């Protein structure tokens, strides 16, 4: 018996709905058990309803497989969404794609793409944008506080939109071939260098720590402790503070509340004692 070929297609409407659902919730709707799976599943609903409109059981099964654990960087990770939609479309049209295959592709890509996204978006683009507008904010220009939010949001949404459309068009082989290309490693390496340069420049420019301590030496000469630090290396105390925080984050993780609280307490105590 000849197999009937189906022709179920995702339109721009379903793709755009999926894109906006994921982008508006990928960093918000996190479950401790499955992280981004809730919003990823929700973002697949427009496509699933279209592809399995005549089969409620198939809709339920599709929703269940997209509730599996999922976590990646939101901007670059949107390409996984495009691949998943393309695979669901193939499956709905009779292709021999199992539930496990779709889940495996998502699971296999979420780690590498998270690394790419964190390196390029969070460690590269974000520090660069912030460093451009900090001087404006420091001078009291309100535009310096608003512009980074608008610019960063615009850039990341644009990149995400391009990736989900491209990944959907090319299918599951698109990102796999990209990861095998050696050039992507150069992009990640360059983004890491740029991000570290920006963070170093921000630390040197905006972390201000100095000691007012003075000592009387033999003969009546006054020794200023900060002068000694400056002779050793300019910006020694700010650099030490940055490295201490970095060391803590490496050992304990990004516990920002603890870090900020400690900085406030240490600053108050040292200021009261006249140490810093």
Phi, psi and omega per residue, in radians:
X1 nan 2.240 -3.079
X2 -1.276 2.327 -3.115
X3 -1.309 2.301 3.135
X4 -1.364 2.182 3.138
X5 -1.497 2.155 3.135
X6 -1.538 2.816 -3.137
X7 -2.412 1.122 3.098
X8 -1.615 2.192 -3.058
X9 -2.218 2.479 3.021
X10 -1.475 2.314 3.111
X11 -1.689 3.010 3.081
X12 -1.027 -0.551 -3.120
X13 -1.076 -0.878 3.136
X14 -1.151 -0.679 -3.122
X15 -1.132 -0.729 3.128
X16 -1.169 -0.697 3.102
X17 -1.081 -0.779 3.124
X18 -1.082 -0.734 -3.141
X19 -1.029 -0.853 -3.066
X20 -1.230 -0.645 3.109
X21 -1.071 -0.790 -3.115
X22 -1.203 -0.778 -3.084
X23 -1.143 -0.633 -3.113
X24 -1.355 -0.246 -3.069
X25 -2.272 -0.009 -3.001
X26 -1.162 -0.466 3.120
X27 -1.806 0.106 -3.071
X28 -2.019 -0.808 -3.023
X29 -1.562 1.229 -3.110
X30 -1.823 2.286 3.047
X31 -1.734 2.435 3.117
X32 -1.071 -0.498 -3.092
X33 -1.467 -0.708 -3.004
X34 -2.247 0.120 3.092
X35 0.910 -1.993 -2.979
X36 -1.473 0.115 -3.050
X37 -1.088 -0.578 -3.101
X38 -1.094 -0.872 -3.111
X39 -1.286 -0.547 3.098
X40 -1.124 -0.766 3.104
X41 -1.070 -0.765 3.127
X42 -1.082 -0.639 -3.122
X43 -1.225 -0.377 3.137
X44 -1.476 -0.187 -3.064
X45 -1.020 -0.812 3.130
X46 -0.994 -0.733 3.138
X47 -1.209 -0.738 -3.111
X48 -1.127 -0.729 3.115
X49 -1.080 -0.673 -3.126
X50 -1.240 -0.781 -3.041
X51 -1.307 -0.591 -3.085
X52 -2.057 0.704 -3.067
X53 -1.103 -0.435 -3.086
X54 -1.777 0.150 -3.072
X55 -2.509 1.689 -3.110
X56 -1.127 -0.616 3.135
X57 -1.154 -0.668 3.102
X58 -1.142 -0.630 3.076
X59 -1.087 -0.780 -3.135
X60 -1.093 -0.760 -3.140
X61 -1.124 -0.670 3.128
X62 -1.138 -0.736 3.115
X63 -1.120 -0.681 3.142
X64 -1.106 -0.736 -3.086
X65 -1.258 -0.379 3.098
X66 -1.619 0.093 3.017
X67 -1.652 0.022 3.069
X68 -1.171 2.770 -3.123
X69 -0.840 2.313 3.112
X70 -2.643 2.355 3.101
X71 -2.809 2.187 3.102
X72 -2.741 3.119 3.082
X73 -1.318 2.345 -2.958
X74 -1.125 -0.659 -3.037
X75 -1.304 -1.060 3.141
X76 -1.215 -0.519 -3.124
X77 -1.159 -0.242 3.109
X78 -1.093 -0.381 3.100
X79 -1.124 -0.561 3.085
X80 -1.103 -0.665 3.105
X81 -1.055 -0.780 3.116
X82 -1.083 -0.720 3.125
X83 -1.132 -0.769 -3.129
X84 -1.074 -0.717 3.117
X85 -1.141 -0.726 3.115
X86 -1.087 -0.707 3.136
X87 -1.219 -0.655 3.070
X88 -1.111 -0.653 3.119
X89 -1.129 -0.756 3.102
X90 -1.090 -0.765 -3.138
X91 -1.096 -0.756 -3.134
X92 -1.131 -0.430 3.133
X93 -1.638 0.221 2.997
X94 1.727 0.061 3.124
X95 -1.190 2.623 -3.100
X96 -1.421 1.201 3.125
X97 -2.000 2.100 -3.103
X98 -1.485 2.877 3.051
X99 -1.039 -0.700 -3.122
X100 -1.097 -0.636 -3.131
X101 -1.115 -0.744 3.140
X102 -1.155 -0.789 3.132
X103 -1.113 -0.690 -3.119
X104 -1.142 -0.702 3.107
X105 -1.083 -0.786 3.117
X106 -1.078 -0.819 -3.105
X107 -1.142 -0.685 -3.117
X108 -1.227 -0.502 -3.071
X109 -1.647 -0.407 -3.000
X110 -1.135 -0.583 3.119
X111 -1.235 -0.972 3.122
X112 -1.019 -0.712 -3.129
X113 -1.258 -0.504 3.036
X114 -1.121 -0.712 3.098
X115 -1.110 -0.726 3.109
X116 -1.145 -0.804 -3.125
X117 -1.101 -0.767 3.138
X118 -1.110 -0.657 -3.111
X119 -1.249 -0.760 -3.049
X120 -1.485 -0.837 -3.038
X121 -1.386 -0.985 -3.003
X122 -1.416 -0.613 -3.099
X123 -1.717 -0.169 -3.112
X124 -2.015 -1.160 -3.031
X125 -1.197 -0.815 -3.090
X126 -1.056 -0.899 3.114
X127 -1.055 -0.602 3.136
X128 -1.124 -0.806 3.139
X129 -1.120 -0.778 -3.126
X130 -1.094 -0.748 -3.102
X131 -1.129 -0.506 3.125
X132 -1.199 -0.672 -2.989
X133 -1.774 -0.139 3.120
X134 -1.030 -0.772 3.118
X135 -1.012 -0.629 3.106
X136 -1.158 -0.753 3.117
X137 -1.113 -0.705 -3.108
X138 -1.122 -0.539 3.139
X139 -1.466 -0.013 3.097
X140 1.659 0.124 3.141
X141 -1.410 2.054 -3.090
X142 -1.093 -0.477 3.129
X143 -1.081 -0.549 3.125
X144 -1.148 -0.422 3.101
X145 -1.552 -0.531 -3.088
X146 -1.527 -0.702 -3.035
X147 -0.991 -0.771 -3.140
X148 -1.051 -0.661 3.124
X149 -1.119 -0.781 -3.132
X150 -1.188 -0.809 -3.081
X151 -1.158 -0.798 -3.136
X152 -1.113 -0.769 3.124
X153 -1.083 -0.764 -3.136
X154 -1.095 -0.778 -3.123
X155 -1.120 -0.847 -3.085
X156 -1.168 -0.665 3.101
X157 -1.160 -0.689 3.128
X158 -1.111 -0.809 3.127
X159 -1.094 -0.765 -3.140
X160 -1.079 -0.735 -3.121
X161 -1.129 -0.738 3.096
X162 -1.092 -0.735 -3.061
X163 -1.203 -0.746 -3.123
X164 -1.142 -0.665 3.115
X165 -1.210 -0.739 -3.137
X166 -1.175 -0.746 3.141
X167 -1.132 -0.684 3.103
X168 -1.130 -0.722 -3.108
X169 -1.174 -0.770 -3.073
X170 -1.488 -0.394 3.127
X171 1.479 -2.925 -2.984
X172 -1.169 -0.415 -3.114
X173 -1.323 -0.225 -3.040
X174 -1.134 -0.932 -3.093
X175 -1.287 -0.592 3.123
X176 -1.083 -0.760 3.116
X177 -1.171 -0.589 3.116
X178 -1.151 -0.726 -3.133
X179 -1.176 -0.496 3.121
X180 -1.379 -0.291 -3.140
X181 -1.331 2.232 -3.102
X182 -1.128 -0.348 -3.086
X183 -1.159 -0.520 -3.120
X184 -1.132 -0.529 3.094
X185 -1.153 -0.648 3.107
X186 -1.161 -0.667 3.114
X187 -1.112 -0.790 3.140
X188 -1.105 -0.761 -3.126
X189 -1.099 -0.755 3.129
X190 -1.129 -0.711 3.129
X191 -1.129 -0.660 3.105
X192 -1.121 -0.755 3.130
X193 -1.105 -0.795 3.130
X194 -1.061 -0.770 -3.137
X195 -1.109 -0.739 3.128
X196 -1.151 -0.651 3.088
X197 -1.103 -0.757 -3.130
X198 -1.145 -0.749 3.141
X199 -1.162 -0.668 3.083
X200 -1.121 -0.740 3.133
X201 -1.143 -0.708 3.118
X202 -1.136 -0.733 -3.136
X203 -1.101 -0.769 -3.115
X204 -1.180 -0.574 -3.038
X205 -1.509 -0.577 -2.938
X206 -2.103 -0.093 3.014
X207 -1.644 1.905 -3.060
X208 -1.955 1.968 3.075
X209 -2.368 2.252 3.104
X210 -2.540 2.650 3.140
X211 -1.889 2.240 3.113
X212 -1.564 0.078 -3.054
X213 -1.111 2.391 3.102
X214 -2.302 2.592 3.136
X215 -2.265 2.578 3.049
X216 -1.616 2.074 3.119
X217 -1.544 2.970 3.081
X218 -1.093 2.264 -3.096
X219 1.747 -0.043 3.067
X220 1.597 -0.044 3.140
X221 -1.239 2.519 3.135
X222 -1.698 2.227 3.115
X223 -1.877 2.114 3.110
X224 -1.654 2.126 -3.081
X225 -1.047 -0.660 -3.126
X226 -1.115 -0.588 3.101
X227 -1.110 -0.640 3.110
X228 -1.141 -0.768 3.098
X229 -1.057 -0.738 -3.118
X230 -1.156 -0.557 3.101
X231 -1.225 -0.594 3.085
X232 -1.195 -0.904 3.108
X233 -2.952 2.309 3.092
X234 -1.099 2.351 3.123
X235 1.266 0.486 -3.103
X236 -1.114 -0.781 -3.109
X237 -1.165 -0.813 3.064
X238 -1.031 -0.714 3.126
X239 -1.102 -0.733 3.124
X240 -1.089 -0.722 3.137
X241 -1.106 -0.758 3.138
X242 -1.088 -0.752 -3.117
X243 -1.216 -0.587 3.089
X244 -1.128 -0.783 3.111
X245 -1.117 -0.736 3.128
X246 -1.083 -0.751 3.135
X247 -1.082 -0.739 3.125
X248 -1.084 -0.753 -3.126
X249 -1.158 -0.601 3.099
X250 -1.163 -0.639 -3.093
X251 -1.483 -0.718 -3.006
X252 -1.901 -0.218 -3.091
X253 1.638 3.037 -3.075
X254 -1.346 1.230 3.101
X255 -1.538 1.413 -2.980
X256 -1.127 -0.626 3.121
X257 -1.089 -0.765 3.118
X258 -1.124 -0.744 -3.114
X259 -1.105 -0.855 -3.123
X260 -1.116 -0.763 3.124
X261 -1.072 -0.722 3.127
X262 -1.130 -0.743 3.125
X263 -1.046 -0.765 -3.136
X264 -1.097 -0.823 -3.110
X265 -1.119 -0.833 -3.135
X266 -1.079 -0.705 3.135
X267 -1.093 -0.773 -3.136
X268 -1.144 -0.817 -3.102
X269 -1.127 -0.815 -3.120
X270 -1.170 -0.602 3.099
X271 -1.191 -0.715 3.133
X272 -1.121 -0.677 -3.135
X273 -1.455 -0.114 3.133
X274 1.314 0.409 -3.134
X275 -1.485 -0.756 -3.115
X276 -2.219 nan nan
